[in-house]
Amino acid sequence: MTTTRPDLATLLAQLAQALAEQQHQPAAPEQPARPLPERVLLTPEEAAERLGVGRTTVYALIKAGELDSVQIGRLRRIPVIAVQEYATRLIAQARHVA
């Protein structure tokens, strides 16, 4: 009783063809990333960037009570609204002086 078995060369050729066809198929579209909600709390570095000052200045403003912040464990965070309120106060003071 003889059974027909494809030889190794034929199997390798079929595998190579299957791999080549797979490479030519367009990749499945990636799922769009879910947009992140707008942040409520900023790091001191992020607050400094928004205000256009250095990180040390942000810490000095916090210490002086000029800029509100919260502590979460060992982390210091500044509410976005606190940055906006501080900038608004600065603008109002500049207008009052001028």
Z-matrix of the N, CA and C atoms (Angstrom, degrees):
N
C 1 1.432
C 2 1.522 1 107.05
N 3 1.325 2 115.72 1 122.05
C 4 1.454 3 120.18 2 179.78
C 5 1.515 4 109.89 3 -110.28
N 6 1.306 5 115.30 4 135.76
C 7 1.462 6 121.49 5 178.46
C 8 1.527 7 107.04 6 -113.83
N 9 1.304 8 115.69 7 139.06
C 10 1.454 9 119.56 8 179.34
C 11 1.527 10 108.53 9 -85.65
N 12 1.312 11 114.12 10 122.11
C 13 1.475 12 119.34 11 176.55
C 14 1.510 13 107.92 12 -120.71
N 15 1.343 14 115.56 13 129.75
C 16 1.462 15 115.98 14 177.00
C 17 1.526 16 108.78 15 -66.54
N 18 1.281 17 114.95 16 142.33
C 19 1.451 18 117.99 17 -179.45
C 20 1.524 19 110.53 18 -78.15
N 21 1.295 20 115.04 19 168.68
C 22 1.459 21 122.10 20 -175.25
C 23 1.525 22 111.25 21 -61.11
N 24 1.283 23 118.76 22 -39.12
C 25 1.463 24 122.03 23 -178.81
C 26 1.519 25 110.79 24 -62.55
N 27 1.335 26 117.06 25 -39.88
C 28 1.464 27 120.89 26 179.56
C 29 1.525 28 110.20 27 -66.65
N 30 1.328 29 117.34 28 -43.09
C 31 1.469 30 121.06 29 178.61
C 32 1.528 31 111.54 30 -62.00
N 33 1.334 32 116.56 31 -42.47
C 34 1.457 33 120.18 32 179.04
C 35 1.528 34 111.24 33 -65.45
N 36 1.289 35 117.90 34 -38.56
C 37 1.463 36 121.82 35 178.27
C 38 1.526 37 110.23 36 -63.90
N 39 1.340 38 116.33 37 -42.63
C 40 1.472 39 120.10 38 178.60
C 41 1.527 40 110.80 39 -64.51
N 42 1.318 41 117.24 40 -40.91
C 43 1.455 42 121.61 41 178.93
C 44 1.527 43 110.59 42 -63.92
N 45 1.323 44 117.27 43 -43.59
C 46 1.458 45 121.50 44 179.45
C 47 1.526 46 110.60 45 -62.46
N 48 1.317 47 117.21 46 -40.56
C 49 1.461 48 121.23 47 178.98
C 50 1.525 49 110.42 48 -65.49
N 51 1.321 50 117.45 49 -42.82
C 52 1.467 51 121.14 50 179.52
C 53 1.528 52 110.92 51 -62.96
N 54 1.332 53 116.75 52 -41.87
C 55 1.460 54 120.63 53 178.79
C 56 1.522 55 110.87 54 -65.53
N 57 1.339 56 117.44 55 -40.05
C 58 1.461 57 121.16 56 179.36
C 59 1.519 58 110.48 57 -64.30
N 60 1.311 59 117.87 58 -41.86
C 61 1.466 60 121.38 59 178.59
C 62 1.530 61 110.60 60 -64.67
N 63 1.307 62 116.68 61 -38.18
C 64 1.466 63 120.84 62 -179.45
C 65 1.528 64 110.56 63 -66.42
N 66 1.328 65 118.00 64 -36.79
C 67 1.465 66 121.16 65 -179.89
C 68 1.520 67 111.37 66 -68.31
N 69 1.317 68 118.00 67 -29.65
C 70 1.458 69 121.60 68 -177.46
C 71 1.524 70 112.33 69 -83.32
N 72 1.310 71 117.57 70 -13.35
C 73 1.457 72 119.88 71 178.62
C 74 1.522 73 108.62 72 -77.55
N 75 1.335 74 116.29 73 139.14
C 76 1.462 75 118.14 74 178.69
C 77 1.523 76 110.41 75 -64.69
N 78 1.324 77 115.11 76 144.54
C 79 1.459 78 120.15 77 179.80
C 80 1.522 79 109.34 78 -67.96
N 81 1.301 80 114.78 79 148.52
C 82 1.458 81 119.52 80 178.03
C 83 1.526 82 108.44 81 -62.84
N 84 1.327 83 116.90 82 136.24
C 85 1.464 84 118.52 83 -179.36
C 86 1.527 85 110.63 84 -62.33
N 87 1.340 86 114.14 85 137.38
C 88 1.456 87 118.53 86 179.73
C 89 1.513 88 109.29 87 -74.52
N 90 1.300 89 114.66 88 148.57
C 91 1.454 90 119.89 89 176.24
C 92 1.526 91 107.57 90 -68.05
N 93 1.331 92 117.92 91 133.33
C 94 1.463 93 117.95 92 178.27
C 95 1.526 94 110.08 93 -63.88
N 96 1.313 95 114.55 94 139.74
C 97 1.456 96 119.42 95 -179.74
C 98 1.526 97 109.13 96 -66.80
N 99 1.297 98 115.11 97 139.42
C 100 1.455 99 120.06 98 178.37
C 101 1.524 100 107.94 99 -69.30
N 102 1.320 101 117.84 100 127.75
C 103 1.465 102 118.30 101 -178.47
C 104 1.522 103 110.54 102 -63.75
N 105 1.324 104 114.66 103 139.30
C 106 1.455 105 119.68 104 178.90
C 107 1.524 106 109.05 105 -78.74
N 108 1.323 107 116.79 106 143.68
C 109 1.461 108 118.10 107 176.82
C 110 1.522 109 109.94 108 -67.63
N 111 1.321 110 115.86 109 154.57
C 112 1.461 111 119.80 110 179.38
C 113 1.518 112 109.12 111 -61.98
N 114 1.311 113 115.74 112 137.66
C 115 1.469 114 120.98 113 -176.72
C 116 1.516 115 110.35 114 -71.30
N 117 1.309 116 116.26 115 144.53
C 118 1.454 117 123.26 116 178.75
C 119 1.519 118 110.16 117 -99.46
N 120 1.326 119 116.16 118 -33.60
C 121 1.462 120 121.79 119 -178.44
C 122 1.523 121 110.09 120 -117.59
N 123 1.324 122 115.16 121 139.52
C 124 1.468 123 121.12 122 -179.94
C 125 1.519 124 110.52 123 -113.55
N 126 1.309 125 116.06 124 153.02
C 127 1.465 126 120.32 125 170.42
C 128 1.531 127 106.93 126 -74.08
N 129 1.323 128 117.86 127 160.85
C 130 1.467 129 119.08 128 176.05
C 131 1.538 130 112.49 129 -57.02
N 132 1.308 131 117.00 130 -35.38
C 133 1.458 132 120.68 131 178.53
C 134 1.525 133 111.13 132 -64.77
N 135 1.346 134 116.01 133 -42.75
C 136 1.469 135 119.94 134 179.16
C 137 1.527 136 111.14 135 -66.83
N 138 1.337 137 116.70 136 -40.44
C 139 1.467 138 120.48 137 177.17
C 140 1.524 139 109.89 138 -62.88
N 141 1.327 140 117.03 139 -42.06
C 142 1.464 141 121.08 140 179.09
C 143 1.524 142 110.43 141 -61.60
N 144 1.308 143 116.62 142 -41.84
C 145 1.460 144 120.67 143 179.92
C 146 1.525 145 110.58 144 -63.30
N 147 1.326 146 116.38 145 -43.16
C 148 1.467 147 119.75 146 179.61
C 149 1.523 148 111.81 147 -65.14
N 150 1.321 149 116.64 148 -34.95
C 151 1.461 150 120.44 149 -179.71
C 152 1.526 151 112.80 150 -85.55
N 153 1.301 152 116.43 151 -14.24
C 154 1.458 153 120.19 152 -178.84
C 155 1.518 154 112.82 153 75.01
N 156 1.337 155 115.35 154 32.53
C 157 1.466 156 120.99 155 178.41
C 158 1.521 157 108.35 156 -128.61
N 159 1.312 158 115.72 157 177.69
C 160 1.459 159 119.83 158 179.05
C 161 1.521 160 111.95 159 -86.22
N 162 1.304 161 114.67 160 165.02
C 163 1.470 162 121.93 161 179.33
C 164 1.522 163 111.02 162 -61.04
N 165 1.322 164 116.96 163 -39.40
C 166 1.456 165 121.23 164 179.98
C 167 1.527 166 110.42 165 -62.30
N 168 1.318 167 116.39 166 -39.02
C 169 1.470 168 120.79 167 178.12
C 170 1.521 169 110.63 168 -63.44
N 171 1.322 170 116.74 169 -40.07
C 172 1.469 171 120.15 170 178.32
C 173 1.526 172 109.92 171 -61.53
N 174 1.319 173 117.31 172 -44.97
C 175 1.468 174 119.66 173 178.44
C 176 1.535 175 111.06 174 -63.42
N 177 1.332 176 117.35 175 -36.91
C 178 1.462 177 120.52 176 177.63
C 179 1.530 178 110.56 177 -66.39
N 180 1.315 179 117.50 178 -39.36
C 181 1.470 180 121.43 179 177.53
C 182 1.524 181 110.99 180 -64.56
N 183 1.311 182 116.31 181 -38.66
C 184 1.469 183 120.77 182 177.78
C 185 1.525 184 109.41 183 -64.87
N 186 1.320 185 116.26 184 -46.76
C 187 1.463 186 121.11 185 -178.46
C 188 1.526 187 111.24 186 -62.46
N 189 1.342 188 117.02 187 -37.10
C 190 1.457 189 122.05 188 -179.72
C 191 1.533 190 112.63 189 -78.07
N 192 1.328 191 116.97 190 -7.03
C 193 1.459 192 120.28 191 -179.44
C 194 1.522 193 113.43 192 82.03
N 195 1.320 194 116.84 193 10.31
C 196 1.465 195 121.48 194 -179.78
C 197 1.536 196 112.19 195 -80.50
N 198 1.312 197 115.98 196 -26.18
C 199 1.461 198 122.04 197 -176.18
C 200 1.525 199 108.25 198 -129.74
N 201 1.327 200 115.65 199 119.60
C 202 1.469 201 119.90 200 -179.94
C 203 1.524 202 110.56 201 -71.20
N 204 1.323 203 114.71 202 148.02
C 205 1.461 204 120.10 203 176.33
C 206 1.521 205 108.63 204 -151.77
N 207 1.316 206 114.76 205 166.83
C 208 1.467 207 121.43 206 176.59
C 209 1.513 208 107.89 207 -129.70
N 210 1.316 209 114.56 208 155.60
C 211 1.453 210 119.23 209 176.44
C 212 1.522 211 107.89 210 -112.25
N 213 1.311 212 115.71 211 130.98
C 214 1.459 213 122.84 212 176.75
C 215 1.523 214 105.41 213 -120.55
N 216 1.315 215 115.58 214 102.21
C 217 1.464 216 119.34 215 -173.42
C 218 1.511 217 108.50 216 62.76
N 219 1.322 218 116.70 217 -120.96
C 220 1.465 219 120.93 218 178.22
C 221 1.523 220 112.13 219 -95.93
N 222 1.321 221 116.78 220 -0.07
C 223 1.462 222 120.88 221 -175.45
C 224 1.521 223 111.58 222 -93.54
N 225 1.311 224 117.43 223 141.50
C 226 1.456 225 123.70 224 175.28
C 227 1.523 226 107.18 225 -104.55
N 228 1.325 227 116.84 226 128.57
C 229 1.458 228 121.52 227 179.40
C 230 1.522 229 109.39 228 -130.48
N 231 1.322 230 115.75 229 146.92
C 232 1.455 231 122.28 230 -178.91
C 233 1.524 232 107.89 231 -115.42
N 234 1.334 233 117.15 232 123.67
C 235 1.464 234 118.94 233 177.03
C 236 1.529 235 110.96 234 -62.97
N 237 1.317 236 116.78 235 141.69
C 238 1.460 237 121.85 236 178.84
C 239 1.525 238 109.46 237 -56.52
N 240 1.317 239 116.73 238 -40.91
C 241 1.463 240 120.96 239 -179.17
C 242 1.526 241 110.97 240 -62.42
N 243 1.340 242 118.25 241 -32.99
C 244 1.460 243 121.36 242 178.98
C 245 1.525 244 110.44 243 -66.51
N 246 1.321 245 117.01 244 -38.60
C 247 1.461 246 121.26 245 177.64
C 248 1.527 247 109.26 246 -65.20
N 249 1.330 248 116.22 247 -44.05
C 250 1.466 249 120.60 248 179.88
C 251 1.532 250 111.24 249 -64.37
N 252 1.334 251 117.02 250 -42.30
C 253 1.463 252 120.77 251 179.38
C 254 1.524 253 111.01 252 -65.13
N 255 1.317 254 117.55 253 -40.83
C 256 1.459 255 121.30 254 178.79
C 257 1.528 256 110.06 255 -61.92
N 258 1.322 257 117.23 256 -45.73
C 259 1.465 258 120.98 257 179.06
C 260 1.523 259 110.64 258 -62.86
N 261 1.323 260 117.64 259 -40.22
C 262 1.465 261 121.61 260 178.26
C 263 1.526 262 110.76 261 -62.34
N 264 1.340 263 117.64 262 -42.59
C 265 1.466 264 121.55 263 177.58
C 266 1.523 265 111.06 264 -62.24
N 267 1.324 266 116.67 265 -42.80
C 268 1.469 267 120.07 266 178.88
C 269 1.530 268 111.01 267 -60.92
N 270 1.314 269 116.22 268 -43.69
C 271 1.468 270 120.86 269 -179.81
C 272 1.524 271 110.05 270 -64.12
N 273 1.340 272 117.24 271 -44.47
C 274 1.465 273 121.42 272 179.27
C 275 1.528 274 110.69 273 -62.19
N 276 1.335 275 117.42 274 -41.29
C 277 1.471 276 120.84 275 179.02
C 278 1.526 277 110.43 276 -64.96
N 279 1.304 278 117.51 277 -40.45
C 280 1.461 279 121.72 278 -179.97
C 281 1.531 280 110.24 279 -64.72
N 282 1.319 281 117.62 280 -38.92
C 283 1.462 282 121.38 281 178.55
C 284 1.524 283 110.56 282 -69.56
N 285 1.313 284 116.83 283 -36.50
C 286 1.467 285 121.59 284 -178.29
C 287 1.529 286 110.41 285 -67.77
N 288 1.320 287 115.97 286 -37.37
C 289 1.469 288 121.55 287 -179.02
C 290 1.512 289 110.36 288 -72.65
N 291 1.324 290 117.03 289 -38.13
C 292 1.474 291 121.09 290 -174.41
C 293 1.502 292 113.32 291 -74.92
